[in-house]
Amino acid sequence: MTNRILNHRVEVSVKNILLFYLFTFLPLAIEAQTLTVSAPAQVSAGENFRISYTVSTQDVDDFRSGIHSNDVAEIIAGPYTSTQSSFQMTNGHTTSSSSITYTYTLYAHKNGTFNVPAATATVDGRQIQSKATKITVTGTARQQNGAPNMHQDNEPQMRAAGSKISGNDLFIKVSANKRRVHEQEPVLLTYKVYTLVDLTQLNGKMPDLTGFHTQEIPLPQQKSFHVEQVNGRPYRCVTWSQYVMYPQMTGKLEIPSITFKGIVVQQNRSVDPFEAFFNGGSGYVEVKQDIIAPSLTIQVDPLPAKPANFSGGVGQLNISAQIDKTDVKAGDPISLRVVVGGTGNLKLIKQPTVDFPKDFDKYDAKVTDKTKLTANGVEGNMIFDFLAVPRNPGKFTIPPVELVYYDTSANAYRTVKSQAFDINVEKGSGKNSTVADYAQEKEKDIRGIKTSGAHSRSLSSGFFGSTAYWVSLLLPLLAFIVLLIVFRKRAIDNADLGKMRGKRANKVATKRLRKARQLMSEGKQGDFYDEVLRALWGYVGDKLNMPVEALSRENISEKLHAHEVDESTEKLFLGALDECEFERYAPGDSAGNMNNTFEAAMKAIEQIETTMKKKGRLKK
């Protein structure tokens, strides 16, 4: 029963996908993932600096920076990772994005040029690469008695694991550019983060505010810190989020406190440095920290007694108008454009009223939004295009269009006007209108029945009912059935993640061994053995559907036995791992050692692939 329900759901999903393809004929656009590097162009000798790599997704299979210490600069910490996720809702549509950042801290020894090679990352089986860059080290090195200065005043303090994080070490400041405003007057709300510790991740959601119409100002996703002095202490700070709020109610309106969820990196000095290196940076621990952003109260005063023709606009506004022609024939349309611009609640104002002459037929205006959200509020223009048709000849005047709004700079109501337009309407073509008067044309809607000149034709002599007709009907149906079978099989295969990993295991391992061969030809012994080990561990992990933390000789042996792999093949693969580890440190001919290791790895993977394929065919 469960299988039938599952198959039914798969078929429904496949049908929906297929219909989407058939009716749109457009492929889905896949956003390319990127790997970017952030590094200073110039640093002073004797100081620390950071190099960060950011991947625009958190699904990273493998990351390699290629950074090495030399006589110009030395790696003193890293890499440690931080992740960031964001969600944004616009007009009911939710979009999300995520990224992961790998950060290194380095110490500049002396003057010179430090080359930062291109880093690589593997995302969804595809390798992406950053740009290579250079860092110039200038100035005179500070005396540190041979030891690098681990933390400058403008660097976050990497504290030992278990250290207490106080409210003075990490806090969020909430500010409003105005604490007392009038109704509909914009307020800029800012959340700013101050830290003395190594903050790597922060999440917080703005609550629904009662009594405010709120819009978020878009800020860069990648945050850039700068230094500010607070009570004589240098804090790294960043503007985390900003909102423009239009109060819709009067009185004291509260912006409630928000609890942000942060992650601070601390150094675990009790971990052996060699163990930390081979476990991907386990010398650092991530500590969860709650940061409370305090509440705020805004006093909203009511507007003075409103004029009868008040537009609802609050801010600094203006109005203008233009017409496409002033000489026109009766029955021909004219277009009048009214533009309301400035800074304020432009999206909330009423549509301006145009007093066209009585002899004019007028139509609903077309509204175009040309505004943008800034720290000052909504700026730009709201455009109203009116269409009118004069019916009779003569001279007419379209009076100025008025806008009554509340000027927040003068704390008073103001009336602004556009110019008036004189229209000269000449006699038309003799008809009252070029627009069809359907009430007078009813007699022409139905014409007489044709009684002569008609002839009949046999139904079978046409296309309908012919062989070509039936073929044209059956071919799309047949194509649909074939595509349904193909897509259904693909959907079932894709749903089995373990099976998909197993299918691509040999392909991924072959790609890595190809890269290892290139490293062997270049004589890069250390990189070669790293790549071969990665190929062996990655292959068995994908082929046997084993997580990374479960990869061990005992587990691999047990899994191979469970998949009915013979003992000789099992010994061959484990022997290849041992040989790779042994040859890495073996003395003598390094080229010969690398060649032996490469041949052993190739033979082991080929043998286990052949054995498992044979078992699979027997089961079928």
Helices and strands as residue ranges (DSSP letters): H 2-24, E 35-38, E 42-44, E 48-55, E 62-64, E 73-90, E 93-108, E 112-116, E 120-123, E 126-129, E 133-138, E 170-176, E 180-182, E 187-195, E 199-203, E 212-216, E 226-230, E 233-247, E 251-255, E 258-267, H 273-278, E 284-293, E 296-301, E 310-323, E 327-329, E 334-344, G 346-348, E 360-362, E 366-374, E 377-390, E 394-398, E 402-407, E 412-417, E 421-426, G 442-444, G 459-461, H 467-495, H 497-521, H 525-543, G 548-550, H 553-562, H 567-584, H 590-619
